[in-house]
Structure formats: C-alpha cells, structure tokens
Amino acid sequence: MAGTTLSLILFASSGGDHAVTIFIVEVALMLLVGRLLGEVMQRLGQPAVMGQLVAGVVLGPSVLGALSPTLQHNIFPANAEQKSMIDALSQFGVLMLLLLTGMETDLALVQRMKRTAFFTSLSGIILPFACGFLLGEYIPDSMLPDPAKRLATALFLATALSISSVKIVAMVIMEVGFLRRNVGQIILASAILDDTIGWIIIAVIGGIAGQGKVNVSGVGMSALGTAAFLVFSFTLGRRWVAYVIRWTNDNLTIDFAVITAILVLMCAASLLTDFIGVHTVLGAFVVGILVGQSPILTGHIEEQLRGLIVALFMPVFFTTAGLSVELSVLKSARFLELAAGLILIASFGKVVGCYVGGRLGGLGNKESTALAIGMNARGSTEVIVATVGLSMGVLTRDIFTLVVVMAITTTMITPPLLRWALSRIPPTGEEKERLEREEAEARDFVPSVERLLIGVDKGANGELASRLAGYFVGTRKVLATVVQLGANGHRRRAPLGIHDTDTGEIVKASAEYAARQVEEDTGERAAPASSLLTGQKSAEEDEPVEAILGEAKKGFDMLFLGVERALEDGAGTFSARVAKILQGFDGVTGVVVARGDYPRAADDAKFDILVPTSGTDYSRRGAEVAVAIAKACKCGVTAMHVSRPADESTLLRHAPREGSYKALLEDIRALGEREGVRVKAVALSRMSKERAILLRVKRRRHNLVVLGVKARPAAGDRLFMGQSTAALVEQLPCSILIVIS
C-alpha cells in the first residue's frame, strides 16, 4: 500500500517538476531511513554511520530492488539527470564531512605524541599499502573498469586498505572514557596523522587517475603544488583564516555570517587544490584544520556546522554510498572469497603494522595491542575513499562493494575488541596525576576564557586595569580587545605618577612580560602580544556604556573594567554607568579600584595578593583570576577564610566545622600548585570578616585584594555587592579587583 502511494506521488508531476519531486522523495527517504537505522546501530554500540550505510543497502538494488524492482527504479531512476542531482548533494557532503573532520583534528595532540604517532602511522600505512597494491596488481582484468588504469586502481585499493577512520576511533575512545588517557591520545594522534597522510595520498593519486599511468612531470607538479599549498596553509593561511573568522564575527550582523565565511573558504580551498591537480577533499580537510585552530568561537562554530552536517549531509552521503553496494555479487563463491580475503589482508596489514609501530615508538605489549586494534577501524573514511575512486572511474561497483563490506566488517568488530584491550591498561604514575589534575581543571572558570574585553580610561583605575588585564592575557594566551574610553574627550586629572600613556601599550607590555614569565617556567613558546591583541578602539568619555556593550555583542567571556568613579562614595554600590555595563554584559567582569602604592611598570610586578574565600562559586572565580595574575607576576597569593564570630553562629547551634574551611583553603592551594603559584592559607575565627581582612592588609602590606562577589539589584538602576563587602571596599587602603559573577 505504501509503495503504491509513493508510486502515485512520483507519477503525479511531470517534466522538470517530476525530477524535483523524485529528488525530494530520495532525500526524505535517505534522511528518514538513515537516521532511524543509525539510531538502531548506536543503541547496539555501533557507530551511527554504519546504520546510514545499511540504509543505502536497504534502499538500493540489494534489498528494495529485490523486493520491488519497479518501486526501487521509480525512486532511484538510472537516468543521468536524476543521478546528477543526488550525486551533487552527496559530493558536496564529502567536502562538508572533510571540513568537520579537519575541525576535529588536534595537531597539538599529534605534536605531543609525535614519536609514537609517527612510527605507528608510518608502519601502519606501509604494510597495508603494500598489501593493497599487490592485490590491485594481481586482480583479474575483468574486475577492472579499465585495464589501462590498473595502476590507479591498485593505488586506490592500497590507500583504502591503509587509512583509518578518526571518527570511529574517537567515538570508541570517548565511549570508554579513554580520550585523555595516554594510550587513547596515542591512538587518536596516530589516526589523525594516518588520516592526514591518507588524504594527501588520495589527492595526489587523483592526478594519476586521469591518465591511468605515472606522468612524472604531472605528478611532480601536483606534488610541488600540494607541498606549496600545505606550507602556505599552515603559515600565512592559518592567520588569514583566523582573521576572516574574527572579522566576520565582529563586523557582520547577519545571522550565521561566520558559517557562510567558513563554507566560502572551504569552496575556495577545494577549487585551489583541484586547480593544482589534486582532489578537492584536501582543500576542505585543510580548511577544517585551520578553522579548528582558530582561537575564536571554535566550539560555537563547530556545533552549528555539526548540526547541519550530521542532520543532512551525513545521511545523504552514506546512504548514497550504500545505494552503490551490490550485495548480489556475494552470491558468487568467488566474490565471497575475495571479500574474506580483502578483510583478512586489510586487518593483517593494519594490525601487524601498527603493533610493530607501537613497539618501535616505545609502547608496551598491552598498549601496542590496543593501538593496533583501534587503528583497524575503517568506517566512514574508507567509504569516502572508495566513493572518490568510484567517481573517478578507477573502481568498479563490484570492487566498491567489496571495499564497503570490508569497511563495515572491520568497523563493527573494532569497538568490542578495543573496549577489551583498553580495560587491561589502568592509569599509573604520572598519567594518574595528570588525569586527576585535568579533572580538577575541568571545573575551573579561567581555562574556559577565550576572548577578553578590556574597557579602560586613562585614570588610575584604567592604568591598573590595563596592567592586570595584560598579565591575564599573557598568562592565559587569550585574545583581547581594548576599548579606550574618553580618548577624544576631556581627561580628568590623574594622580601623581599616572602619565598619558596609551592603554593598549600598557596591556601589550604586560602581556609580553607575562608570556615571558610563563615561558621561563614551563618552556612553552611565548605568544607574541601582537597576535593576542586583536583590536584597540576609542570612545568618547560620555559614551563608555554604549562603547563597551556594543563591542561585547561580538562575543567575549570576561571583561576587565577600569574607569573613574566606579563606585558610589559611601553607598557600597557601583556607579550608574558601571551598573549598566555589568547588567548588559553576560560574562564575568573584573572591576578595578586603584588605591595606595602599586606597581606601575610591566617588569615591576611586585604584587602581594590577598584573596578572601567563602566557598561560594563566585568566591572561587575570584581566586582563579588572582592565581592567573600571580602566575605572571611570580608573586604569592594569600587565601584567607574567616569564620563567623560566635554571636553570628548561634542559629547553627555549633561551632564552625574545622574540616569545611580546611577543604576550601586546600582547594585554593591545589589550584595554585597546578599553575605553579605559591598559595598561603590563613584561617581565622571569632572575628568579623571585614575587620580580619583590614587588619591583614595593614599588617602584611598586601597591595591588591581580589574579591569574588555576586552583584545584587539595589534601588533604581544600582547594583549592590552586599553590606559586608561594600563596607570592606569602602575601608580598604589598597587596590581592589572585584570579580563579579
């Protein structure tokens, strides 16, 4: 009944509308069946793409064609016009998939595990590549699309057998919780390097496939062009892509402008690689890597693109690939033997090659075994390679079917085997400490900051805010934009020692100093301040709110604010314009109040920081910011907890628990240890918090107090920071950084 209804729909239109109707029906069925079977596979512990491949087999000649040939032919007619429509969508889907794969490629991971990843990837490619090439050289002429192009067919088979699927490997590693384990990172780094080399090989082979033989000059030009493209991409191209993304995000107001810019970059790079004689997939893959390395909005961008790709392009592409599978060829004993042989050859070459590479890279037996099993997953990457070969005319449908069967088989057996292999490797020593540290850092606020907005004038508050923000930028290596307030208006008289210095230069000098300090301590290369400061803008003195909030719309995680009269005298509230900024900014804000004697040069960072802590989340954020600044200054932090005096604790019916405040202080101390900052813990009781902090500042000569607070609405448009905190801020003789959540 459903088939009859569908047939009536297909024949209800005519002419050009008929082709469009069929196209819509094809896409709708691919999405529906592909996603449903993907859900089934995922519930069975298998990758969703396997379900989408199976959907193509179900909708293709192997199942639907066998049950109802007429219906299958009506839905997927063989005429060139109809096929070209769905093929065009599928081929664009290949580029989108490679773009997403590139965005998920972590080159820093490859760099950390470069020795083991290099040996594993190299030996894991050479052995299966040799096996596949020999198979292609001895395959019967009857199975070749063109015997004159045997070399291209052999090279495609060799590449198909040697490449791994980053997506499948990553999925299994994440599922079993091994993504941050050493062995998990090695497997993923090897798969990334393996994938990258494989796509470069595919791109070069594409030039050979056009002639069916090795044209030394043509291949040489393609190789030189590919090398030049890669060198340009990872030098100037990296900066250009980051600039295009940032400029688009900051200057265009149309919805999803950044997504459009990325797609245009992908198309341009694909056309460029096609022009130099290699396949378009290389351009899409490289642009994906560069977008993934862009230091702005990468998570946000990836989620937007992922929704489009996963919901539309992946089901269409993999279902289209499944449509080309002719399972009827497996009825022949000869083809069954070929399929079994291909699976054995592919698995033998990959497992043995990667195991040997793991041992050469310094891994033990268990780690090398897990690595070899994980790298044997072909999955989506294999299907993409086979599809490219089919579209180039160097693979027949029979060979394509065998390759897809091999990809499905190796992918489906990998997850259970890899789970077993990984379960035999418990974390120990340095790895265990690293995992515990990363688990603790995952709860922190500061590591999540990607963009910092700095709004300052040329008064004392602005100068100190510029200095502290610069230290934060250089320590965390985050992008920062400076909005200089009152640049063209009347500047109020600044205290003695404050010069008419450009605030951007103060931020830059402090960031460079902080980066050098971090480099000395960790050995990490200092990022140039020019690459961290993405812009400096000026605003009239009477327009600070509009200037800062207008810039904030471009997407910032934290704001450092240094303006005159930030607080209302004696009221314990923020001034009207500061309150408007705090209410309009979604992230965390650090308001600076400069008092007393504090360092006024980047290399004279003699801060002595006091951080009161109460156990609240906003108090914890203040401590994180203090530690980040102290890391740049190489100065200590005093974390201070004051228990309520007895008369304020009567409702509790018991004295403050010693273990609770010890745990709070120990948490701050551990935070400092992770960042290489010395934290001194001080616990006091039987004294009000304000009096204890004031006495501590006067006796110990702290020159900066960092307060983590939560602003509350007050009368009118004012914001109140709490009665005790307001009283403390009014009386403190030293500078204050108020970190407001």
C-alpha positions, 0 to 999 in steps of 0.5 A, a space after each residue: 500500500 505504501 509503495 503504491 502511494 509513493 508510486 502515485 506521488 512520483 507519477 503525479 508531476 511531470 517534466 522538470 517538476 517530476 525530477 524535483 519531486 523524485 529528488 525530494 522523495 530520495 532525500 526524505 527517504 535517505 534522511 528518514 531511513 538513515 537516521 532511524 537505522 543509525 539510531 538502531 546501530 548506536 543503541 547496539 554500540 555501533 557507530 551511527 554511520 554504519 546504520 546510514 550505510 545499511 540504509 543505502 543497502 536497504 534502499 538500493 538494488 540489494 534489498 528494495 530492488 529485490 523486493 520491488 524492482 519497479 518501486 526501487 527504479 521509480 525512486 532511484 531512476 538510472 537516468 543521468 539527470 536524476 543521478 546528477 542531482 543526488 550525486 551533487 548533494 552527496 559530493 558536496 557532503 564529502 567536502 562538508 564531512 572533510 571540513 568537520 573532520 579537519 575541525 576535529 583534528 588536534 595537531 597539538 595532540 599529534 605534536 605531543 605524541 609525535 614519536 609514537 604517532 609517527 612510527 605507528 602511522 608510518 608502519 601502519 600505512 606501509 604494510 597495508 599499502 603494500 598489501 593493497 597494491 599487490 592485490 590491485 596488481 594481481 586482480 583479474 582484468 575483468 574486475 577492472 573498469 579499465 585495464 589501462 588504469 590498473 595502476 590507479 586502481 591498485 593505488 586506490 585499493 592500497 590507500 583504502 586498505 591503509 587509512 583509518 577512520 578518526 571518527 570511529 576511533 574517537 567515538 570508541 575512545 570517548 565511549 570508554 572514557 579513554 580520550 585523555 588517557 595516554 594510550 587513547 591520545 596515542 591512538 587518536 594522534 596516530 589516526 589523525 596523522 594516518 588520516 592526514 597522510 591518507 588524504 594527501 595520498 588520495 589527492 595526489 593519486 587523483 592526478 594519476 587517475 586521469 591518465 591511468 599511468 605515472 606522468 612524472 612531470 604531472 605528478 611532480 607538479 601536483 606534488 610541488 603544488 600540494 607541498 606549496 599549498 600545505 606550507 602556505 596553509 599552515 603559515 600565512 593561511 592559518 592567520 588569514 583564516 583566523 582573521 576572516 573568522 574574527 572579522 566576520 564575527 565582529 563586523 557582520 550582523 547577519 545571522 550565521 555570517 561566520 558559517 557562510 565565511 567558513 563554507 566560502 573558504 572551504 569552496 575556495 580551498 577545494 577549487 585551489 587544490 583541484 586547480 593544482 591537480 589534486 582532489 578537492 577533499 584536501 582543500 576542505 580537510 585543510 580548511 577544517 584544520 585551520 578553522 579548528 585552530 582558530 582561537 575564536 568561537 571554535 566550539 560555537 562554530 563547530 556545533 552549528 556546522 555539526 548540526 547541519 552536517 550530521 542532520 543532512 549531509 551525513 545521511 545523504 552521503 552514506 546512504 548514497 554510498 550504500 545505494 552503490 553496494 551490490 550485495 548480489 555479487 556475494 552470491 558468487 563463491 568467488 566474490 565471497 572469497 575475495 571479500 574474506 580475503 580483502 578483510 583478512 589482508 586489510 586487518 593483517 596489514 593494519 594490525 601487524 603494522 601498527 603493533 610493530 609501530 607501537 613497539 618501535 615508538 616505545 609502547 608496551 605489549 598491552 598498549 601496542 595491542 590496543 593501538 593496533 586494534 583501534 587503528 583497524 577501524 575503517 568506517 566512514 573514511 574508507 567509504 569516502 575513499 572508495 566513493 572518490 575512486 568510484 567517481 573517478 572511474 578507477 573502481 568498479 561497483 563490484 570492487 566498491 562493494 567489496 571495499 564497503 563490506 570490508 569497511 563495515 566488517 572491520 568497523 563493527 568488530 573494532 569497538 568490542 575488541 578495543 573496549 577489551 584491550 583498553 580495560 587491561 591498561 589502568 592509569 599509573 604514575 604520572 598519567 594518574 596525576 595528570 588525569 586527576 589534575 585535568 579533572 580538577 581543571 575541568 571545573 575551573 572558570 579561567 581555562 574556559 576564557 577565550 576572548 577578553 574585553 578590556 574597557 579602560 580610561 586613562 585614570 588610575 583605575 584604567 592604568 591598573 586595569 590595563 596592567 592586570 588585564 595584560 598579565 591575564 592575557 599573557 598568562 592565559 594566551 587569550 585574545 583581547 580587545 581594548 576599548 579606550 574610553 574618553 580618548 577624544 574627550 576631556 581627561 580628568 586629572 590623574 594622580 601623581 605618577 599616572 602619565 598619558 600613556 596609551 592603554 593598549 601599550 600598557 596591556 601589550 607590555 604586560 602581556 609580553 612580560 607575562 608570556 615571558 614569565 610563563 615561558 621561563 617556567 614551563 618552556 612553552 613558546 611565548 605568544 607574541 602580544 601582537 597576535 593576542 591583541 586583536 583590536 584597540 578602539 576609542 570612545 568618547 568619555 560620555 559614551 563608555 556604556 554604549 562603547 563597551 556593550 556594543 563591542 561585547 555583542 561580538 562575543 567575549 567571556 570576561 571583561 576587565 573594567 577600569 574607569 573613574 568613579 566606579 563606585 558610589 562614595 559611601 553607598 557600597 554600590 557601583 556607579 550608574 554607568 558601571 551598573 549598566 555595563 555589568 547588567 548588559 554584559 553576560 560574562 564575568 567582569 573584573 572591576 578595578 579600584 586603584 588605591 595606595 602604592 602599586 606597581 606601575 611598570 610591566 617588569 615591576 610586578 611586585 604584587 602581594 595578593 590577598 584573596 578572601 574565600 567563602 566557598 561560594 562559586 563566585 568566591 572561587 572565580 575570584 581566586 582563579 583570576 588572582 592565581 592567573 595574575 600571580 602566575 605572571 607576576 611570580 608573586 604569592 597569593 594569600 587565601 584567607 577564610 574567616 569564620 563567623 564570630 560566635 554571636 553570628 553562629 548561634 542559629 547553627 547551634 555549633 561551632 564552625 566545622 574545622 574540616 569545611 574551611 580546611 577543604 576550601 583553603 586546600 582547594 585554593 592551594 591545589 589550584 595554585 600548585 597546578 599553575 605553579 603559584 605559591 598559595 598561603 592559607 590563613 584561617 581565622 575565627 571569632 572575628 568579623 570578616 571585614 575587620 580580619 581582612 583590614 587588619 591583614 592588609 595593614 599588617 602584611 602590606 598586601 597591595 591588591 585584594 581580589 574579591 569574588 562577589 555576586 552583584 545584587 539589584 539595589 534601588 533604581 538602576 544600582 547594583 549592590 555587592 552586599 553590606 559586608 563587602 561594600 563596607 570592606 571596599 569602602 575601608 580598604 587602603 589598597 587596590 581592589 579587583 572585584 570579580 563579579 559573577 
